[in-house]
């Protein structure tokens, strides 16, 4: 085996072992509906001790969703904020066990907001 192949094999092994130690990934999603019709929605991958921001625009203006996933002694806490333009629509915090899932759903029939987090694997 040549030296370059030995080095490449070492890089692959280090990469795989580093992957096994990486934080668990989750899918965080949000949606805002008006009279049952989705007005905004999105999803993104987030890792423990990570954050994510999703931005979009439509005929009614722009929106932004921000989330941070923090570890606690008891599990994880997802801190979120959802904006339409300059107006903050929601800012829920969801607590969950590691490897678990959580969902916040609130509003009325006229405007419903749903924020969810679940394991990606």
RAMORA-V628096 format. One record per helix or strand. SS is the DSSP state (2 for helix, 1 for strand). FROM is the first residue (numbers start at 0). LEN is the number of residues. If there is no record, write none. Layout:
BEGIN
SS|FROM|LEN + SS|FROM|LEN
END
This chain:
BEGIN
2|2|18 + 1|24|10 + 1|36|11 + 1|49|9 + 1|60|11 + 1|75|9 + 1|86|4 + 1|92|4 + 1|101|6 + 1|110|9
END
